[in-house]
Amino acid sequence: MRVLNYDELLNIKTGGDHRGYNKSFHYHRYEATPYSALELLFARYQLTSSDHIVDFGCGKGRLNFYIHRFFQASVAGVEMNETLYQEAIENQNSYVKKYKNGKDKIQFHCCLAEKYEITPLDNRFYFFNPFTIPIFWKVIDHILASVENFKREVDVILYYPSEDYIYFLENHTVFELIEEIQLPGLYEHNPNERFLIYRLAY
């Protein structure tokens, strides 16, 4: 069976990584979530067209385009690296040539994660270990403050989760683990190869 080339399907270029200088040592280098991992995640975890997803450390936008293509959901990518942000914008221009309905539902923001203003509609938050725990604290605090003002169901999705992230969510917030998705063939050799999905408990 032919392996689907998602970059070709989505008319984007998201391969490689980015080893350039970051403005802050708190931010980790870019690495896109493998498409094989996204397939597994979304076989178990469903989104709807009314969801609003925020990808912190979105890089070139792979997750954003994948989610929009298959769920028609609104997606925002937050990226502090200007070079990666520009590549995401180029990918967006290329994507909407093929999928014109994505023009208004995909946004990218070039800013630090802790400077991103959570909107009342944002309800799903994705983290592929993009930064150190002090930044994660601030982002989660902003999410919780937003929910205080606008009550809604909120999920936090972690890929390749750090122990610091897990400890913070489980011991200092009211988020509860609702699902763990292990990547077969990888998790057995590296327990970080998994998704953890947390939901805000009321």
Buried (B, 14 or more C-beta within 10 A) or exposed (E): EEEEEBBEEBBBBBEEEBEEEBEEEBBBBBBBBBBEBBEBBBEEBEBEEEBBBBBBBBBBBBBBBBBBBBBBBBBBBBBBBEEBBBBBBBBBEBBBEEBEEBEEBBEBBBEBBBEBEBEEEBBBBBBBBBBBBEBBBBBBEBBBEBBEEEEEEBBBBBBBBBEBBBEBBEEEBEBEBEBEBEBEEBBEEEEBBBBBBBBBEE
